[in-house]
């Protein structure tokens, strides 16, 4: 293990990989102390202890004590600490001995402690939940140990392991190829180059770049076609992928969720930049104390900041992830839950999603349409001897093992030409006991007819002509109309003396033998699920490699109305503008390549849609990476699971509907908090500006603003658990900073109207109009402000009449009620001295009731006007 050890953690291992690319297999086996029989159990366990699990170094969950420390590091706590420092000098250092009090300082640090612990508990629980959910998804690899092939968790792979690779596999480590057959890889994850790269076991002598070493497979790339056996050179933190991990992280794109949060944060920052200086200069100029004005304006800035936004967002997403996990949906990335809810177009493959994913061979016929066992016989040979990925149709053919068990001993495989999505066929070259050599090819009917110059029936071969082709096409069309997928079988005799260097050029001048028809019936209940998805504003678009007739039959069976149909050939001749026009009305796309699927999704996104894609095959990987939210299943190909953000433990559209609803509830509760906070803060600052202009003292002391802000923030903790009205989740929604700004402007000033009434009440009726009576003014506004701020939670959380037509969750009701009662209690407690509050006359509460009632009613009226004008609320 001296060549690749843990000492190379932070270093590029490409020089070592280049050395291995130039060494013969025997030398590599000797270096890694392994063989074709693989490592022993003892060897692998020892290496795993020494080297660690096969996982690239990524940002791990921070230990609890680090998370606790970081919870205290924020601007809110910084300002509180500054105020505590000021209090230390004013209340301790410069105060008379009999006036000294630590109470103010203790209170401030209590506020820091409470707010920080709330943040820590939420974030810690969220991180633990996210890790637990990720661990539910495992990727396995086929490995040879103790001369026995077995499937193990990819994380348990160690250097020296012998692995078997096939189409659809993620390369699980840095690997040297021992043997391969038509092995093509995608290295786009590392190099950005989308073209397939052929890999083989040929030794390298030149100093090529690491990506050009054809006998080295790099961790993180994936097999497009072919198969290989290789020996593991480096795993996890010692891999080439880990060495360039940072650059890959930095290249990640911002998703719609992150962009939405950024846009709203910028809106609030712009608002703060405008309002805070105004507050500072008005108070500094009119009150004469610039230091007090500075502290006050900073406190106002903190009051404007939605400090609880990270907690609300994280709490909502974590709650959603837990809820989805109970419904057989695992979320790999929490942000994807929002996109799940925002999705207004779901693109999906047909097989296994709309159908039962249980393909059966129901027809095996010759070109006359007669049942012919010879067609099934050749198909069985092809499927049995191929070493690449066995798809659903291969598995259906191999169900006939009992009838064809003996044939596997009558032939040996000489070579094979793996399937790819360009030719849409695959071939095996076999040799019988008499050394007769022949090629058997199966694939799409169009491709089979294209390479067939002859037809064969009852051992009689004759030339193919247009009349026979048309006859075959008509038979296939009828089978397609009955919902069957059809493939063709061809055969070709080969010379015994030719070299074993078969290529796709050999797939020519073949004899057409017959056709196989497969049936994959529509799933029960799919029709109802599609209707429900449509009710929730999610349009379904079918993106399939199947032909139009089969797809139309399935759509008919599930009552999906076809609004338009396009096939891959038509797609290729359309430019983006033409295709965008057709995408508006077309919902069925047939005969698509992986690139076609990716292109459709990209254009749908360019048109302003939030697009989900559900797929489970190699050909789905580009589409899964291109869409807003990639959805796959636990049984999918490795590359599909790796590309998706959401994994379904059950391939069922009804599970998707649950995810959409949960995603929309999460968004609604997050936007509730933002709109509540933004509008009430806007109103408060507007009130502060007006009050500062005519009051001979500060409208509220800095510590009072911060204390009020703390109480309001605590009242928001229960928002992730709030109930959501069905009206708010019936349509897809996405972040929109303009809507938040609009909401602030229309709803925010309403609170200012009643703040001003409170100012007039305190100033005129309760005569709190001098510096000597400012404590009374502060107390009156504090209570009115915290009650109106907390009450607006119930007013804004629903477009209905609160407490009558729509009730909040019990947790929300209890917490908001507690905060309001506590705010009323504060002036009568020991806290009042430190905070600068005084008890209020009982008559104040009569006036307060009238003000709050008026506020309640005016918001209800404005809510109706807003909804009517903009047809929107949350």
C-alpha positions in Angstrom: 0.0 0.0 0.0 3.0 2.3 -0.2 2.0 3.7 -3.5 -1.4 5.0 -2.5 -1.8 5.6 1.2 -3.5 8.0 3.5 -0.4 10.2 3.4 -1.6 11.5 0.1 -4.8 12.9 1.5 -4.5 16.4 0.2 -2.3 15.7 -2.9 -3.2 15.0 -6.5 -2.7 11.3 -7.1 -2.5 11.6 -10.9 1.3 10.9 -11.0 0.7 7.6 -9.2 -2.2 6.7 -11.5 0.0 7.4 -14.5 2.6 4.9 -13.1 -0.1 2.3 -12.7 -1.3 3.0 -16.3 2.2 2.0 -17.5 2.6 -1.1 -15.3 1.5 -4.6 -16.3 -1.3 -6.3 -14.3 1.1 -8.7 -12.6 3.1 -5.7 -11.1 -0.1 -4.0 -10.0 -1.3 -7.3 -8.3 2.0 -7.6 -6.6 2.0 -4.0 -5.4 -1.6 -4.2 -4.1 -1.2 -7.8 -2.7 -4.2 -9.0 -4.7 -5.1 -11.4 -7.6 -7.9 -12.2 -9.9 -9.5 -14.1 -7.1 -9.8 -10.8 -5.2 -8.9 -10.0 -1.6 -9.7 -12.2 1.4 -12.2 -11.1 4.0 -9.4 -10.4 6.5 -7.4 -8.3 4.0 -10.4 -6.2 3.1 -11.4 -5.6 6.8 -7.8 -4.6 7.7 -7.5 -2.2 4.7 -10.8 -0.6 5.5 -9.6 0.1 9.1 -6.3 1.5 7.8 -7.5 3.6 4.9 -11.1 4.4 5.8 -14.4 4.1 4.0 -14.6 4.8 0.3 -16.1 8.3 0.4 -14.7 11.5 -0.9 -13.9 14.1 1.7 -17.0 16.4 1.9 -18.3 18.9 4.2 -19.2 16.8 7.2 -21.8 17.5 9.8 -20.1 19.8 12.3 -19.8 18.4 15.8 -22.5 19.7 18.2 -20.1 21.9 20.1 -19.0 23.7 16.8 -22.7 24.2 15.8 -23.4 25.5 19.3 -20.5 28.0 19.0 -21.6 29.1 15.5 -25.2 29.6 16.7 -23.9 32.5 18.9 -22.1 34.2 16.0 -24.5 36.5 14.3 -25.1 40.3 14.0 -28.0 40.2 16.4 -25.8 38.9 19.2 -23.0 41.3 18.3 -25.3 44.3 18.8 -26.6 42.8 22.0 -23.0 42.4 23.2 -22.3 46.0 22.4 -25.3 47.1 24.3 -24.2 44.9 27.2 -20.8 46.6 27.1 -22.4 50.0 27.1 -24.6 48.9 30.1 -21.4 47.7 31.9 -20.0 51.2 31.8 -23.2 53.1 32.5 -24.7 50.7 35.1 -21.5 49.5 36.8 -18.3 51.5 36.1 -19.7 55.1 36.1 -22.8 54.5 38.3 -23.0 55.4 42.0 -22.4 52.5 44.3 -26.1 52.4 45.4 -27.3 52.6 41.8 -25.1 49.8 40.4 -27.1 46.9 38.9 -26.1 43.8 36.9 -29.7 43.1 36.0 -29.5 44.8 32.6 -26.4 42.9 31.6 -27.8 39.6 32.8 -31.0 40.2 30.8 -29.1 41.0 27.6 -27.0 37.8 27.9 -30.1 35.8 28.7 -31.6 37.1 25.4 -28.4 36.0 23.6 -28.6 32.6 25.2 -32.3 32.0 24.4 -32.1 33.1 20.8 -28.9 31.2 20.1 -30.1 28.0 21.8 -33.3 28.1 19.7 -31.2 28.3 16.5 -28.8 25.6 17.7 -31.5 23.1 18.6 -33.2 23.5 15.2 -30.1 23.3 13.1 -28.6 20.4 15.0 -31.8 18.4 14.7 -32.0 19.2 11.0 -28.4 18.2 10.3 -28.9 14.8 12.1 -32.1 14.2 10.2 -30.6 15.0 6.8 -27.7 12.6 7.5 -30.0 9.8 8.6 -32.1 10.1 5.4 -29.0 10.1 3.2 -27.8 6.9 4.8 -31.1 5.2 3.7 -29.8 5.3 0.1 -27.0 2.9 -0.7 -25.0 2.3 -3.9 -23.6 -1.2 -4.4 -20.8 -2.6 -6.5 -20.1 -6.1 -7.8 -16.8 -7.2 -6.3 -14.8 -10.5 -6.2 -13.5 -11.5 -2.8 -12.2 -15.0 -1.9 -12.9 -15.9 -5.5 -16.6 -15.3 -5.0 -18.6 -12.6 -6.7 -20.8 -10.5 -4.3 -22.6 -7.1 -4.1 -21.3 -4.8 -1.4 -21.9 -1.2 -0.3 -19.6 1.0 -2.4 -18.3 2.6 0.8 -16.7 -0.8 1.8 -14.5 -0.9 -1.3 -10.7 -0.9 -0.7 -7.6 -0.8 -2.9 -6.9 -4.3 -4.3 -10.5 -5.2 -4.7 -11.5 -6.8 -8.1 -14.7 -5.2 -9.4 -17.1 -6.0 -12.2 -18.6 -3.0 -14.1 -21.5 -2.8 -16.6 -23.6 -0.1 -18.3 -25.2 2.2 -15.8 -22.6 1.8 -13.1 -20.9 4.7 -11.4 -17.1 4.1 -11.3 -16.8 3.5 -7.5 -13.0 4.3 -7.1 -9.9 4.9 -9.2 -9.5 1.7 -11.2 -7.1 0.1 -13.6 -8.8 -2.0 -16.3 -7.9 -5.7 -16.4 -10.2 -6.6 -19.2 -13.0 -4.8 -21.1 -15.5 -5.2 -23.9 -16.6 -2.2 -25.8 -16.3 -0.1 -22.7 -17.5 3.5 -23.1 -17.5 6.0 -20.3 -18.9 9.5 -19.7 -16.3 11.7 -17.9 -18.4 14.8 -18.1 -18.6 14.9 -14.3 -14.9 15.6 -14.2 -14.0 17.1 -17.5 -17.2 18.7 -18.8 -16.7 16.8 -22.0 -20.0 15.1 -23.0 -18.6 12.8 -25.7 -18.2 9.1 -24.7 -14.7 8.0 -24.0 -13.6 4.4 -24.9 -11.6 2.6 -22.3 -9.5 -0.6 -22.5 -6.7 -2.5 -20.9 -3.9 -1.4 -23.2 -0.7 -0.2 -21.4 0.3 3.4 -21.7 3.8 4.5 -22.4 3.3 8.2 -23.0 2.8 10.9 -20.4 -0.9 11.5 -21.2 -3.2 13.7 -19.1 -5.1 11.9 -16.4 -8.4 12.0 -18.3 -6.8 10.5 -21.4 -5.4 7.4 -19.8 -7.6 4.8 -21.5 -6.8 2.0 -19.0 -7.6 4.1 -15.9 -11.2 4.7 -14.8 -11.7 7.6 -12.5 -14.1 7.7 -9.5 -17.3 9.6 -10.2 -17.5 8.9 -14.0 -20.0 6.4 -15.3 -20.3 3.5 -17.7 -22.4 4.3 -20.8 -22.0 0.9 -22.5 -20.0 -2.3 -22.4 -18.5 -4.1 -19.5 -15.1 -4.4 -17.7 -13.2 -6.0 -14.9 -10.8 -3.8 -13.0 -8.6 -3.6 -9.9 -9.2 -0.8 -7.4 -6.1 1.5 -7.1 -7.4 4.3 -4.8 -10.5 5.0 -2.8 -12.3 7.9 -1.1 -9.9 10.6 0.2 -7.0 9.2 -1.9 -8.9 9.3 -5.2 -8.4 11.8 -8.0 -12.0 13.0 -7.6 -11.2 14.0 -4.0 -8.1 16.0 -5.1 -10.3 18.1 -7.4 -13.3 18.1 -5.2 -13.1 21.8 -4.2 -13.1 22.9 -7.8 -16.2 20.7 -8.5 -18.0 22.2 -5.5 -17.3 25.7 -6.7 -18.7 25.0 -10.1 -22.2 24.1 -8.7 -25.1 26.2 -10.0 -27.6 28.1 -7.9 -31.0 26.5 -7.9 -34.3 28.3 -8.0 -34.7 27.9 -4.2 -31.4 29.5 -3.4 -32.0 32.3 -6.0 -35.4 33.1 -4.5 -33.9 33.4 -1.0 -31.1 35.6 -2.4 -33.6 37.9 -4.2 -35.7 38.4 -1.0 -32.6 38.9 1.1 -31.4 41.6 -1.3 -34.8 43.3 -1.1 -34.7 43.5 2.7 -31.1 44.7 2.6 -32.0 47.5 0.1 -34.9 48.5 2.4 -32.6 48.5 5.4 -30.0 50.6 3.6 -32.6 53.2 2.8 -34.5 53.3 6.1 -31.7 53.0 8.8 -29.7 56.1 7.8 -33.0 58.1 7.8 -33.7 56.9 11.4 -30.1 57.7 12.4 -30.0 61.2 11.1 -33.5 62.2 12.3 -32.8 61.1 15.8 -29.3 62.4 15.9 -30.2 65.8 14.6 -33.5 66.3 16.6 -32.4 64.6 19.9 -28.8 65.9 19.9 -27.2 62.6 21.0 -25.5 60.9 18.0 -24.3 58.0 20.1 -27.8 57.2 21.3 -29.1 57.7 17.8 -26.4 55.3 16.5 -27.4 52.6 19.0 -31.1 53.1 18.2 -30.6 52.9 14.5 -28.5 49.8 14.8 -31.3 48.3 16.9 -33.8 49.2 14.3 -31.6 47.5 11.7 -31.6 44.3 13.8 -35.4 44.7 14.1 -35.6 44.8 10.3 -33.5 41.6 9.9 -35.5 38.4 9.7 -33.1 36.6 12.1 -35.3 33.5 12.3 -35.4 33.0 8.5 -32.6 30.3 8.6 -34.3 28.5 11.4 -37.8 28.8 9.8 -36.4 27.5 6.4 -34.4 24.7 8.0 -37.2 23.7 10.3 -39.7 23.6 7.5 -37.4 21.6 5.2 -36.4 19.2 7.9 -40.0 18.6 8.9 -40.9 18.1 5.2 -38.1 15.6 4.7 -39.2 13.6 7.8 -42.8 13.6 6.6 -41.8 12.5 3.1 -39.6 9.7 4.4 -42.6 8.2 6.1 -44.3 8.2 2.7 -41.4 6.3 1.1 -39.7 9.4 -0.4 -36.1 10.1 0.5 -34.8 13.6 0.0 -31.0 13.8 -0.7 -30.9 17.6 -0.7 -33.3 19.5 1.5 -33.6 22.4 -1.0 -35.2 20.0 -3.5 -38.4 19.9 -1.4 -39.3 23.4 -2.3 -38.7 22.7 -6.0 -40.9 19.6 -5.6 -43.8 21.9 -4.5 -43.0 24.6 -7.1 -43.0 22.1 -9.9 -45.7 22.9 -12.6 -44.5 20.4 -15.2 -43.6 16.8 -14.5 -41.8 15.0 -17.3 -41.7 11.2 -17.0 -40.8 8.1 -18.8 -43.6 5.7 -19.7 -42.2 2.4 -18.6 -42.6 1.6 -14.9 -44.2 4.9 -14.2 -47.4 4.7 -16.2 -47.0 1.0 -16.7 -46.6 -2.0 -14.3 -42.9 -2.4 -15.1 -43.6 -6.1 -15.5 -42.7 -6.8 -19.2 -43.8 -10.2 -20.6 -43.1 -11.8 -24.0 -46.6 -12.3 -25.6 -45.6 -12.7 -29.2 -42.7 -14.3 -31.1 -43.6 -14.4 -34.8 -41.9 -14.5 -38.2 -42.3 -11.9 -40.9 -45.6 -13.6 -42.0 -47.1 -13.0 -38.5 -47.0 -16.7 -37.6 -45.8 -17.9 -34.2 -42.2 -19.2 -34.6 -40.2 -20.8 -31.8 -37.0 -20.1 -33.7 -37.4 -16.4 -33.2 -37.6 -16.9 -29.4 -34.7 -19.3 -29.5 -32.4 -16.8 -31.1 -33.6 -14.0 -28.8 -32.8 -16.2 -25.8 -29.3 -16.9 -27.1 -28.7 -13.1 -27.6 -30.0 -12.2 -24.1 -28.3 -15.0 -22.3 -24.8 -14.4 -23.7 -24.8 -10.6 -23.5 -22.6 -9.3 -20.6 -23.9 -5.8 -20.7 -26.9 -4.3 -18.9 -29.9 -6.7 -19.0 -33.0 -4.6 -19.4 -36.7 -5.5 -18.8 -37.1 -7.1 -22.2 -33.9 -9.3 -21.7 -35.2 -10.4 -18.3 -38.6 -11.3 -19.9 -36.9 -13.3 -22.6 -34.8 -15.2 -20.0 -38.0 -16.3 -18.3 -38.1 -19.0 -21.0 -35.1 -20.7 -19.4 -36.8 -24.0 -19.0 -37.5 -24.4 -22.7 -34.0 -23.3 -23.7 -31.8 -24.5 -20.8 -29.7 -26.8 -22.9 -28.7 -24.3 -25.6 -26.3 -22.4 -23.3 -24.0 -25.5 -23.3 -24.1 -25.8 -27.1 -22.5 -22.5 -27.8 -19.7 -20.3 -26.6 -19.5 -16.5 -27.0 -16.8 -15.2 -29.2 -17.6 -11.5 -29.0 -20.4 -9.0 -28.5 -21.3 -5.5 -29.6 -23.1 -3.8 -26.7 -26.2 -1.7 -27.0 -26.0 2.0 -27.4 -28.7 4.7 -27.9 -27.5 5.7 -31.3 -27.8 2.3 -33.1 -30.5 1.0 -30.7 -29.4 -2.6 -31.1 -26.9 -5.1 -29.7 -25.2 -8.2 -31.1 -23.5 -11.4 -29.8 -21.1 -13.5 -31.9 -21.4 -17.2 -31.0 -19.7 -20.4 -32.1 -21.3 -23.8 -31.9 -19.7 -27.2 -31.2 -18.9 -27.6 -34.9 -17.0 -24.2 -35.0 -19.8 -22.6 -37.0 -19.8 -18.9 -36.2 -22.7 -16.5 -36.5 -24.0 -13.1 -35.2 -27.4 -12.6 -33.6 -28.7 -9.1 -33.3 -31.8 -7.7 -31.6 -33.0 -4.1 -31.5 -35.6 -1.6 -32.7 -37.5 -2.7 -35.8 -36.4 0.3 -37.9 -32.7 -0.5 -37.1 -33.2 -4.2 -37.8 -34.8 -3.6 -41.2 -32.1 -1.1 -42.0 -29.3 -3.7 -41.6 -31.3 -6.6 -43.1 -30.8 -7.5 -46.8 -32.4 -10.9 -46.5 -35.2 -12.7 -44.7 -35.1 -16.3 -43.4 -38.0 -18.7 -42.6 -37.8 -22.4 -42.2 -34.1 -22.3 -43.0 -34.8 -20.8 -46.4 -33.2 -17.4 -47.1 -34.4 -15.0 -49.7 -33.7 -11.3 -50.5 -35.5 -8.6 -48.6 -37.8 -6.4 -50.8 -40.0 -3.3 -50.2 -43.2 -5.4 -50.2 -41.9 -7.6 -47.3 -40.7 -4.5 -45.4 -44.1 -3.0 -45.7 -45.7 -6.2 -44.5 -43.4 -6.3 -41.5 -44.1 -2.6 -40.7 -47.9 -3.2 -40.9 -47.7 -6.2 -38.5 -45.6 -4.1 -36.1 -48.1 -1.3 -36.3 -51.0 -3.6 -35.3 -49.0 -4.9 -32.4 -48.1 -1.3 -31.3 -51.8 -0.4 -31.5 -52.5 -3.2 -29.0 -49.9 -1.6 -26.7 -47.0 -3.9 -27.4 -43.4 -2.9 -27.7 -41.8 -4.8 -30.6 -38.1 -5.6 -31.3 -36.6 -7.4 -34.3 -34.3 -10.4 -34.4 -31.7 -10.9 -37.2 -29.0 -13.4 -37.9 -25.8 -13.6 -40.0 -23.3 -16.4 -40.6 -19.6 -15.5 -40.3 -16.4 -16.9 -41.6 -14.5 -19.1 -39.2 -11.2 -17.8 -40.3 -11.6 -14.0 -39.8 -9.9 -12.1 -37.0 -11.8 -11.4 -33.8 -12.1 -7.7 -34.4 -15.8 -7.3 -34.8 -17.3 -3.8 -35.0 -20.7 -2.3 -35.7 -19.8 -2.4 -39.5 -20.4 -6.2 -39.2 -24.0 -5.5 -38.4 -24.9 -5.4 -42.1 -26.3 -7.7 -44.8 -28.2 -9.7 -42.2 -31.2 -12.0 -42.4 -34.4 -10.8 -40.7 -35.8 -13.7 -38.7 -38.8 -12.3 -36.9 -40.2 -10.1 -34.1 -40.9 -10.3 -30.4 -43.9 -8.4 -28.9 -43.7 -7.4 -25.2 -46.6 -6.2 -23.1 -46.3 -3.8 -20.1 -49.9 -3.1 -19.0 -50.9 0.3 -17.5 -50.8 0.6 -13.8 -54.1 0.6 -11.8 -55.0 3.9 -10.4 -52.6 6.0 -12.6 -55.6 7.7 -14.2 -56.8 9.1 -10.8 -53.3 10.2 -9.8 -52.8 12.1 -13.1 -56.1 13.9 -12.6 -55.1 14.8 -9.0 -51.8 16.1 -10.2 -53.6 18.2 -12.9 -55.9 19.6 -10.2 -52.8 20.8 -8.3 -51.5 22.5 -11.5 -48.9 19.9 -12.5 -48.9 19.2 -16.3 -47.7 15.7 -17.3 -45.4 15.4 -20.3 -44.4 11.9 -21.5 -40.8 11.6 -22.7 -40.2 8.1 -24.0 -37.9 6.1 -26.3 -40.9 4.1 -27.4 -42.8 4.7 -30.6 -46.0 6.8 -30.9 -48.5 3.9 -31.4 -47.5 2.1 -28.1 -47.4 5.4 -26.2 -50.9 6.4 -27.5 -52.3 3.1 -26.5 -51.0 3.5 -22.9 -52.2 7.1 -22.8 -55.7 5.9 -23.8 -55.6 3.2 -21.1 -54.9 5.7 -18.4 -57.3 8.4 -19.8 -54.5 10.9 -20.5 -55.7 13.3 -23.2 -53.1 13.7 -25.9 -52.8 17.4 -26.8 -49.9 16.9 -29.3 -47.3 14.4 -30.2 -43.7 14.8 -31.5 -41.0 12.2 -32.3 -37.3 12.4 -32.1 -36.8 12.7 -35.8 -39.1 15.8 -36.0 -37.4 17.2 -33.0 -33.9 17.2 -34.6 -35.0 19.5 -37.5 -36.6 22.1 -35.3 -34.7 25.1 -33.9 -35.2 26.1 -30.3 -37.8 28.8 -31.1 -39.9 26.5 -33.1 -39.7 23.8 -30.5 -40.7 26.2 -27.7 -43.9 27.0 -29.6 -44.7 23.3 -29.9 -43.9 22.6 -26.2 -46.8 24.8 -25.1 -49.4 22.4 -26.6 -47.5 19.1 -26.9 -47.5 16.5 -24.1 -46.3 13.3 -25.7 -42.7 12.9 -27.1 -41.7 9.6 -28.6 -38.6 8.0 -30.0 -36.4 10.3 -27.9 -32.6 10.0 -27.3 -31.1 11.1 -24.0 -30.0 14.4 -25.5 -33.6 15.0 -26.8 -35.0 14.6 -23.3 -32.4 17.0 -21.9 -33.1 19.6 -24.6 -36.8 19.5 -24.0 -36.4 20.0 -20.2 -33.9 22.9 -20.8 -36.3 24.7 -23.1 -39.2 24.2 -20.7 -37.1 25.8 -17.9 -36.2 28.7 -20.3 -39.9 29.3 -20.7 -40.2 30.0 -16.9 -41.4 26.6 -15.8 -40.2 24.6 -12.8 -39.6 21.2 -14.3 -39.4 17.8 -12.6 -38.2 14.7 -14.3 -38.7 11.1 -13.2 -36.4 8.4 -14.6 -34.4 5.4 -13.6 -32.1 4.5 -16.6 -28.8 5.5 -18.0 -30.6 7.4 -20.7 -32.3 9.5 -18.1 -29.2 10.8 -16.4 -28.8 14.0 -18.6 -32.5 14.9 -18.1 -32.2 14.3 -14.3 -29.3 16.7 -14.1 -30.9 19.3 -16.4 -34.3 19.6 -14.5 -35.1 21.6 -11.4 -35.9 18.5 -9.4 -34.7 15.1 -10.4 -36.7 12.1 -9.2 -35.6 8.5 -9.3 -36.2 5.2 -7.5 -34.2 3.1 -5.2 -33.9 0.3 -7.8 -32.7 2.7 -10.5 -29.3 2.6 -12.2 -26.5 4.1 -10.1 -26.0 7.1 -12.5 -29.8 7.9 -12.3 -29.8 7.7 -8.4 -26.7 9.9 -8.3 -28.2 12.5 -10.6 -31.5 12.8 -8.8 -32.2 14.8 -5.6 -35.2 12.8 -4.6 -35.4 9.0 -4.4 -38.7 7.1 -4.2 -38.7 3.8 -2.4 -41.7 2.9 -4.5 -42.1 3.7 -8.2 -45.5 5.2 -7.9 -46.9 8.5 -9.1 -49.2 8.7 -6.0 -46.1 9.1 -3.9 -45.1 12.0 -6.1 -48.5 13.7 -5.5 -47.8 13.4 -1.7 -44.4 15.1 -2.3 -45.9 18.0 -4.3 -48.4 18.7 -1.5 -45.7 18.5 1.2 -43.4 20.8 -0.8 -46.2 23.4 -1.2 -47.0 23.3 2.5 -43.4 24.0 3.3 -43.2 26.9 0.8 -46.4 28.4 2.2 -45.2 28.3 5.8 -41.8 29.9 4.8 -43.5 32.7 2.8 -45.9 33.3 5.7 -42.9 34.1 8.0 -41.3 36.3 5.3 -44.5 38.3 4.6 -45.4 38.6 8.3 -41.9 39.8 9.2 -41.3 42.0 6.2 -44.7 43.8 6.5 -44.6 44.3 10.3 -41.0 45.4 10.2 -41.8 47.9 7.4 -44.7 49.3 9.4 -42.6 49.5 12.6 -39.8 51.4 10.9 -42.3 53.7 9.2 -43.7 54.4 12.6 -40.3 55.0 14.1 -39.5 57.6 11.4 -42.8 59.5 12.1 -42.4 59.3 15.9 -38.8 60.4 15.8 -39.8 63.6 13.9 -42.1 65.0 16.6 -41.2 63.2 19.9 -38.7 64.9 22.3 -37.2 61.5 23.1 -36.5 58.2 21.4 -39.7 56.3 20.4 -38.3 53.2 22.1 -35.0 52.4 23.7 -32.5 50.2 21.9 -32.8 47.4 24.4 -36.6 47.6 24.2 -36.5 47.2 20.4 -34.2 44.2 20.8 -36.3 42.6 23.5 -39.5 43.1 21.4 -37.7 41.6 18.5 -36.7 38.6 20.6 -40.2 38.0 21.8 -41.5 38.2 18.2 -38.9 35.8 17.0 -39.8 33.3 19.6 -43.5 33.5 18.6 -42.4 32.4 15.1 -40.8 29.1 16.2 -44.0 27.2 15.7 -44.6 28.4 12.1 -43.2 25.2 10.5 -45.9 23.2 12.2 -48.7 25.5 11.2 -51.8 24.3 9.3 -52.1 25.3 5.6 -55.3 26.0 3.8 -55.9 23.9 0.6 -56.4 27.2 -1.4 -52.7 28.0 -0.8 -51.4 24.7 -2.1 -53.7 24.1 -5.1 -51.3 25.9 -7.5 -47.5 25.8 -7.9 -45.7 28.7 -6.3 -42.1 30.0 -6.4 -40.1 32.7 -4.6 -40.8 36.1 -5.9 -39.2 39.2 -4.3 -41.6 41.5 -6.2 -44.6 39.9 -4.5 -42.9 40.3 -1.1 -42.2 44.0 -1.8 -45.8 44.5 -2.9 -47.1 42.8 0.2 -44.8 45.1 2.4 -46.1 48.2 0.7 -49.8 47.4 1.0 -50.0 45.7 4.4 -47.0 47.2 6.3 -48.3 50.8 6.6 -51.6 49.6 8.1 -49.8 48.8 11.4 -48.3 52.4 11.3 -51.8 53.9 11.2 -52.5 52.2 14.6 -49.0 52.9 15.9 -49.7 56.6 15.3 -53.0 56.2 17.1 -51.1 54.7 20.0 -48.6 57.6 19.9 -51.5 60.1 20.1 -53.1 58.1 22.8 -50.0 58.1 25.0 -49.0 61.6 24.0 -52.4 63.4 24.5 -54.6 61.2 26.8 -51.9 59.7 29.1 -49.7 62.8 28.8 -46.5 60.8 28.1 -45.1 63.8 26.2 -41.9 64.8 28.0 -38.5 63.2 28.7 -39.7 62.6 32.3 -42.6 60.5 31.1 -41.0 58.7 28.2 -41.0 55.4 30.1 -44.8 55.5 30.0 -44.8 56.2 26.3 -42.3 53.3 25.7 -44.4 50.9 27.7 -47.6 51.8 25.9 -46.1 51.4 22.4 -44.2 48.3 23.4 -47.3 46.4 24.4 -49.4 47.6 21.4 -46.5 46.8 19.0 -45.8 43.3 20.2 -49.5 42.4 20.4 -50.2 43.8 16.8 -47.1 42.1 15.5 -48.0 38.7 17.0 -51.7 39.1 16.1 -50.7 39.6 12.4 -49.4 36.0 12.4 -53.1 34.9 12.5 -54.2 37.5 10.0 -51.6 36.8 7.4 -51.4 33.0 7.7 -54.7 32.6 5.8 -56.7 34.4 3.2 -59.8 33.5 5.2 -61.2 35.0 8.3 -58.9 33.8 11.2 -60.4 31.9 14.2 -63.7 31.6 12.2 -62.9 30.1 8.8 -59.4 29.0 9.4 -57.5 28.1 12.6 -53.8 28.0 13.2 -52.1 24.9 14.6 -52.4 24.5 18.3 -48.7 25.1 18.8 -49.0 28.4 17.0 -52.0 29.5 19.0 -50.4 28.5 22.3 -47.1 30.2 21.6 -48.5 33.5 20.2 -50.9 33.7 23.1 -48.1 33.1 25.6 -46.0 35.8 24.0 -48.8 38.4 24.1 -49.6 37.6 27.7 -46.0 37.8 28.7 -45.6 41.2 27.0 -48.5 42.5 29.0 -47.0 41.1 32.2 -43.5 42.6 31.7 -44.2 46.1 32.9 -45.4 44.7 36.2 -42.4 42.4 36.7 -38.9 42.9 37.9 -37.8 43.2 34.3 -39.5 46.5 34.0 -36.8 48.4 35.9 -34.1 47.1 33.6 -36.0 47.5 30.4 -37.3 51.0 31.4 -41.0 50.1 31.5 -43.6 51.2 34.0 -47.1 49.9 35.0 -50.0 51.2 32.9 -53.3 52.4 34.0 -56.2 49.9 33.6 -57.9 52.4 31.2 -55.0 51.9 28.7 -56.2 48.4 28.0 -59.7 49.6 27.0 -58.1 51.9 24.4 -55.7 49.1 23.4 -58.6 46.8 22.8 -60.2 49.3 20.4 -56.9 49.9 18.6 -56.2 46.2 18.1 -59.8 45.6 17.0 -59.5 48.4 14.5 -56.2 47.0 13.3 -57.8 43.5 13.0 -60.7 44.8 10.9 -58.7 47.1 8.6 -56.3 44.2 7.8 -59.3 42.0 6.9 -60.6 44.7 4.6 -57.2 45.3 3.0 -56.7 41.5 2.6 -59.9 41.2 0.5 -58.8 44.2 -1.6 -55.3 42.8 -2.1 -56.6 39.3 -3.1 -59.1 40.9 -5.5 -56.5 43.2 -7.1 -53.6 40.7 -7.4 -55.4 37.4 -7.2 -52.7 36.3 -4.7 -52.0 36.3 -1.0 -49.3 33.8 0.1 
